[in-house]
Amino acid sequence: MSVVNNDWTYCTLCAYGHDSDQVIISEMERLVQELQDPDDNSPLSFFQHLPIPACLIETCYKIGDDVEYHNTEECGYPYLHYYTKKCWGTPFDADTVMITDHGEYIEYEFRVLDGHPLPWLKEMSIEFPSLFFEIECENEMELWDSFTTTVMNGDEIDTYYHKKQRKKNG
């Protein structure tokens, strides 16, 4: 089982259109509705798009070979953490989410713990073929340099790694 680092990654996700205006407006409205979590009033929830299988929720506080075997047989993942890291890219849902509608694009600012949500974004982008997504992620602990990735229809179109300026001692 992998270890949670407890490092925040700060993300800015923008959704843009590449089709006719009416298609873009419709897709943007659908995107905002589908990503919204009505239970906690968050404008972005990975769970809303890629829900955790029920068997993993039911057994999240249980351990052992029987649980692992049952969950793997039922949903393909032995524990909840394996599912969220593989499917979302982070063990937990988006946190402190802010959404801004800029007219031509929608911007989500949020943070995630221990990873980045690229696997979730690739999967989610398949359902919105008229949109492309650009995400910028920066880790607070500088374990990796920040990056910007463009995703469309489940594929990474372009990735750019940003080198951080390191302070020199002395």
C-alpha positions as CSV (number, residue, x, y, z in Angstrom):
1,M,0.0,0.0,0.0
2,S,1.4,3.4,-0.9
3,V,2.1,6.1,1.7
4,V,0.2,9.3,1.8
5,N,2.7,12.2,1.8
6,N,0.2,14.9,3.1
7,D,1.6,17.4,0.6
8,W,-0.9,19.8,-1.0
9,T,-1.0,20.3,-4.7
10,Y,-2.5,23.5,-5.9
11,C,-4.4,23.2,-9.2
12,T,-6.0,25.6,-11.7
13,L,-8.2,23.8,-14.2
14,C,-9.6,25.7,-17.2
15,A,-12.3,24.3,-19.6
16,Y,-12.4,25.8,-23.1
17,G,-14.5,25.1,-26.2
18,H,-13.4,24.4,-29.7
19,D,-16.7,24.1,-31.4
20,S,-19.6,26.4,-32.3
21,D,-20.8,28.8,-29.7
22,Q,-24.0,27.1,-28.9
23,V,-22.3,23.7,-28.5
24,I,-19.7,25.3,-26.2
25,I,-22.3,27.0,-24.0
26,S,-24.3,23.8,-23.7
27,E,-21.2,21.7,-22.8
28,M,-20.0,24.3,-20.3
29,E,-23.4,24.3,-18.6
30,R,-23.4,20.5,-18.5
31,L,-19.8,20.4,-17.1
32,V,-20.6,22.8,-14.3
33,Q,-23.7,20.7,-13.4
34,E,-22.0,17.3,-13.5
35,L,-19.0,18.2,-11.5
36,Q,-20.9,19.9,-8.7
37,D,-21.4,18.0,-5.4
38,P,-24.9,18.9,-4.1
39,D,-24.2,17.3,-0.7
40,D,-21.5,19.6,0.4
41,N,-22.2,22.5,-2.1
42,S,-18.8,22.1,-3.7
43,P,-18.5,23.1,-7.4
44,L,-16.1,20.3,-8.1
45,S,-16.1,16.7,-6.9
46,F,-14.1,13.8,-8.4
47,F,-16.6,11.5,-6.7
48,Q,-19.5,13.0,-8.8
49,H,-17.8,11.9,-12.0
50,L,-16.0,8.8,-10.9
51,P,-17.9,7.5,-7.8
52,I,-16.2,5.1,-5.4
53,P,-17.6,1.6,-5.8
54,A,-19.9,0.7,-2.9
55,C,-17.9,-2.3,-1.8
56,L,-14.9,-0.1,-1.1
57,I,-16.9,2.4,0.9
58,E,-18.5,-0.4,2.9
59,T,-15.1,-1.9,3.8
60,C,-13.0,1.2,4.0
61,Y,-12.2,0.6,7.7
62,K,-11.6,-3.1,7.4
63,I,-8.4,-4.9,6.5
64,G,-7.4,-8.5,5.8
65,D,-7.1,-11.0,3.0
66,D,-10.9,-11.7,2.9
67,V,-11.7,-8.0,2.4
68,E,-8.9,-7.6,-0.2
69,Y,-10.1,-10.7,-2.1
70,H,-13.8,-9.7,-2.0
71,N,-13.2,-6.1,-3.1
72,T,-10.8,-7.2,-5.9
73,E,-13.3,-9.7,-7.2
74,E,-16.2,-7.3,-7.0
75,C,-14.7,-4.0,-8.3
76,G,-11.0,-4.7,-9.2
77,Y,-9.4,-2.8,-6.3
78,P,-8.5,-4.2,-2.9
79,Y,-9.0,-1.0,-0.9
80,L,-10.4,2.5,-1.3
81,H,-6.9,4.1,-1.5
82,Y,-5.9,2.0,-4.5
83,Y,-9.1,3.1,-6.4
84,T,-8.8,6.8,-5.6
85,K,-5.0,7.0,-6.4
86,K,-5.5,5.1,-9.7
87,C,-8.7,6.7,-10.9
88,W,-8.5,10.2,-9.4
89,G,-4.7,10.5,-9.0
90,T,-5.1,11.5,-5.4
91,P,-6.5,9.7,-2.4
92,F,-9.0,12.4,-1.5
93,D,-11.5,14.6,-3.3
94,A,-10.9,18.2,-4.4
95,D,-10.6,20.7,-1.5
96,T,-11.3,24.5,-1.1
97,V,-12.7,24.7,-4.6
98,M,-13.5,28.1,-6.3
99,I,-15.1,28.4,-9.7
100,T,-15.1,31.4,-12.0
101,D,-17.0,31.7,-15.2
102,H,-14.9,33.9,-17.5
103,G,-17.5,33.7,-20.3
104,E,-15.1,32.1,-22.9
105,Y,-13.9,29.6,-20.3
106,I,-14.6,28.2,-16.9
107,E,-11.8,28.1,-14.2
108,Y,-11.6,25.9,-11.2
109,E,-9.1,26.6,-8.5
110,F,-8.6,23.9,-5.9
111,R,-6.1,21.8,-4.0
112,V,-5.6,18.1,-3.6
113,L,-3.6,16.0,-1.2
114,D,-0.8,13.6,-2.2
115,G,-0.8,13.7,-6.0
116,H,-2.5,15.5,-8.9
117,P,-5.9,14.7,-10.6
118,L,-4.6,14.0,-14.1
119,P,-6.1,10.4,-14.2
120,W,-9.5,11.8,-13.3
121,L,-9.2,14.7,-15.8
122,K,-8.4,12.4,-18.7
123,E,-11.3,10.1,-17.9
124,M,-13.7,13.1,-17.3
125,S,-12.6,14.8,-20.6
126,I,-13.9,11.9,-22.7
127,E,-17.5,12.9,-21.7
128,F,-17.0,16.5,-23.0
129,P,-15.7,16.1,-26.6
130,S,-16.4,19.7,-27.5
131,L,-14.1,21.0,-24.7
132,F,-10.5,20.9,-24.0
133,F,-9.0,21.3,-20.5
134,E,-5.8,22.9,-19.3
135,I,-4.6,22.1,-15.8
136,E,-1.7,23.6,-13.9
137,C,-0.5,21.8,-10.8
138,E,2.1,23.0,-8.3
139,N,3.2,20.9,-5.3
140,E,3.7,22.9,-2.1
141,M,6.7,20.9,-0.9
142,E,8.6,21.2,-4.2
143,L,9.0,17.4,-4.6
144,W,8.4,18.0,-8.3
145,D,8.3,21.0,-10.5
146,S,5.0,22.4,-11.5
147,F,3.5,21.5,-14.8
148,T,0.7,22.5,-17.2
149,T,-1.1,19.9,-19.3
150,T,-3.7,20.2,-22.0
151,V,-6.2,17.3,-22.1
152,M,-8.8,16.5,-24.8
153,N,-11.0,13.4,-25.2
154,G,-8.9,11.5,-22.7
155,D,-5.5,12.3,-24.2
156,E,-2.7,14.5,-23.1
157,I,-2.2,17.0,-26.0
158,D,0.7,18.9,-24.5
159,T,2.6,19.1,-21.3
160,Y,4.9,21.8,-20.1
161,Y,7.1,21.4,-17.0
162,H,8.0,24.6,-15.1
163,K,11.3,24.8,-13.4
164,K,11.1,26.5,-10.0
165,Q,13.6,29.1,-9.0
166,R,15.7,27.8,-6.2
167,K,17.2,30.2,-3.7
168,K,20.9,30.1,-3.3
169,N,22.4,30.0,0.2
170,G,24.8,32.7,1.0
